[in-house]
Amino acid sequence: MSATTLAALARTPEPQAMLRRFLALDALVTGANGIAYLAASGPLGRFLGVDAGLLVTLGAILTAYGAGVGLLASRARPATLGVRAVVEINLAWTALSLVALVLWLSPSTAGAVWAVLQALTVGGFAAVQWAALRARQDTSA
């Protein structure tokens, strides 16, 4: 991903600010998703065609993870190791979401579309976070 594209997405040419913004957006989206799963697991479970208990579990995990990513984003200079962990967890989530869809979940059509869209979104977060981390490292060298 080019520096120009990253700067346009983040609305800043500064790699440190890019990284923090992408982490903060990830935290916001992940946390909101987790809270929605916790607060409306029954209706969402019926709509998506998945067990409400699974959504409660995922909601708790996503809410905690979103808070952790938000804490990382709040640092003046997010730790490289922490950012790499977020990228790797996001990539694992993307892969696991798609594998679960194929191997063991039988969601509604809306649930299948949701699973693919959220996997692509999380994979996109991983890509821009990794690119911003690399841009930050390139300017530090």
C-alpha positions, 0 to 999 in steps of 0.5 A: 500500500502506498504512502499516499493511499495510507495518508488519504485513508488516515487523513494525515501524512504523519505515520505515527498519527496514521497508526494511531487512527487505524488502531482507534478505528479498529477499537471503535468498530470492534468494541461497538460490534462486541457491545451489540452482540452482548446487548442484542444477542437474541435478536441478532442471533435469530437474524444472523442464524447463529446461537445467541450464546455464541454471540454473547461469548464473542461479544465479551471477547470483542469488547475486551479486545476493542478496549485493549486496542483502544488503550494501545491507540491512546499511547503517544507511540504505540508499542511495535510488539503490541501493534504486531499482536493486533495485526496477527490477531486480526489476521487470525480472526479473518481466517477463523471467520471464513473457516468457521463459515465453511466448516461449522456455522450454518448461518442465515443468508444475512449471517453469511454475508455478515461473516464475510463482510466482517472478515474483510473489514478486520483483514483490512484493518490488519493491512492498514495497521501493518502498512502504517507500522512499516511507514512509521519504522521507515521514518524512524530509520 
